[in-house]
Amino acid sequence: MNFNYFYKDSAELYSFYRIPKILLTDNAYADLSVEAKLLYGLVMDRMGMSLKNKWLDDDNRVYIIYPISEIQEELNVSRKKAMEYLSELETYGLVAKKSRGLGLPSLLYPLNFVKN
């Protein structure tokens, strides 16, 4: 494959997902899979959309709706793997999940894990 260089006018063509550096540098997250870390970046990106849509619960907490099928599609993984990565984020305290029942996707609450 031959790719072109970035030039002045094309340097900002892409949008990016942000992954907190601490997930890559802190030993506390050493065993968290790279895929789960990437998923956290996707979750955080969706949180921005949730804020714009004013998706807040009764306690004013931001939530996202991120069906497993969309995680599968965005990460190009099986349902089992998508659920596994989401479970890792729950285990590490990076997201909380609230089931809604009736076949509806759970609400996901991104958690602020930075210590003040």
C-alpha positions as CSV (number, residue, x, y, z in Angstrom):
1,M,0.0,0.0,0.0
2,N,1.2,3.5,-0.8
3,F,-0.2,6.3,1.4
4,N,0.1,10.0,0.9
5,Y,1.6,12.4,3.3
6,F,-0.4,14.8,5.4
7,Y,-0.2,18.3,4.1
8,K,-1.3,21.6,5.6
9,D,-4.9,21.5,4.5
10,S,-5.5,17.8,5.2
11,A,-4.0,17.5,8.7
12,E,-7.4,17.8,10.5
13,L,-9.3,15.4,8.3
14,Y,-10.0,12.9,10.9
15,S,-11.8,12.8,14.2
16,F,-10.3,10.9,17.0
17,Y,-11.3,8.9,20.1
18,R,-9.6,9.9,23.3
19,I,-8.4,7.3,25.8
20,P,-7.2,8.6,29.2
21,K,-3.5,8.2,29.4
22,I,-3.7,6.7,32.9
23,L,-5.4,3.6,31.4
24,L,-2.1,3.0,29.5
25,T,0.4,4.1,32.1
26,D,-0.9,3.2,35.5
27,N,-0.1,-0.4,36.8
28,A,-3.6,-0.6,38.2
29,Y,-4.9,-1.0,34.7
30,A,-2.1,-3.2,33.4
31,D,-4.4,-6.3,33.1
32,L,-7.2,-4.4,31.5
33,S,-7.3,-5.5,27.8
34,V,-6.4,-3.0,25.1
35,E,-9.8,-3.7,23.6
36,A,-11.5,-2.7,26.9
37,K,-9.4,0.5,27.0
38,L,-10.5,1.3,23.4
39,L,-14.1,0.6,24.4
40,Y,-13.7,3.1,27.2
41,G,-12.7,5.7,24.7
42,L,-15.8,4.9,22.7
43,V,-17.9,5.2,25.8
44,M,-16.4,8.6,26.6
45,D,-17.1,9.8,23.1
46,R,-20.7,8.8,23.5
47,M,-20.9,10.6,26.8
48,G,-20.3,13.8,24.8
49,M,-23.4,13.1,22.7
50,S,-25.4,12.3,25.8
51,L,-24.6,15.7,27.3
52,K,-25.7,17.4,24.1
53,N,-29.0,15.3,24.2
54,K,-29.4,16.0,28.0
55,W,-29.4,12.3,28.8
56,L,-29.4,12.7,32.6
57,D,-31.1,10.6,35.2
58,D,-33.1,11.9,38.1
59,D,-29.8,12.3,40.1
60,N,-28.3,14.4,37.3
61,R,-25.9,11.7,36.3
62,V,-24.9,11.4,32.6
63,Y,-25.7,8.0,31.0
64,I,-25.3,6.6,27.6
65,I,-27.2,4.0,25.6
66,Y,-24.7,1.7,23.8
67,P,-26.3,-1.6,22.7
68,I,-24.0,-4.6,22.6
69,S,-24.8,-4.9,18.9
70,E,-23.2,-1.5,18.3
71,I,-20.2,-2.4,20.4
72,Q,-19.8,-5.5,18.3
73,E,-20.0,-3.5,15.1
74,E,-17.6,-0.8,16.1
75,L,-15.0,-3.1,17.5
76,N,-15.7,-5.8,14.9
77,V,-16.0,-8.5,17.5
78,S,-18.5,-11.3,18.5
79,R,-21.3,-10.6,21.0
80,K,-19.4,-12.7,23.6
81,K,-16.3,-10.5,23.2
82,A,-18.2,-7.3,23.3
83,M,-19.9,-8.4,26.5
84,E,-16.5,-9.5,27.9
85,Y,-14.9,-6.0,27.3
86,L,-17.9,-4.3,28.8
87,S,-17.7,-6.6,31.8
88,E,-14.0,-5.7,32.2
89,L,-14.9,-2.0,32.3
90,E,-17.4,-2.7,35.1
91,T,-14.9,-4.8,37.0
92,Y,-12.4,-2.0,36.9
93,G,-15.0,0.5,38.0
94,L,-14.9,2.5,34.8
95,V,-18.6,2.1,34.0
96,A,-21.8,1.1,35.9
97,K,-24.6,-0.6,34.1
98,K,-28.3,-0.3,34.9
99,S,-30.6,-2.8,33.4
100,R,-33.9,-1.6,32.0
101,G,-35.5,-5.0,31.1
102,L,-38.0,-5.6,28.4
103,G,-35.2,-6.3,25.9
104,L,-34.0,-2.7,26.1
105,P,-30.3,-2.0,26.2
106,S,-28.9,-1.2,29.6
107,L,-28.0,2.4,30.6
108,L,-24.3,2.8,30.9
109,Y,-22.9,5.3,33.3
110,P,-19.3,6.3,32.6
111,L,-17.6,6.7,36.0
112,N,-15.1,9.4,37.0
113,F,-12.2,7.3,38.2
114,V,-9.7,10.1,38.6
115,K,-8.8,10.7,42.2
116,N,-9.0,14.3,43.4
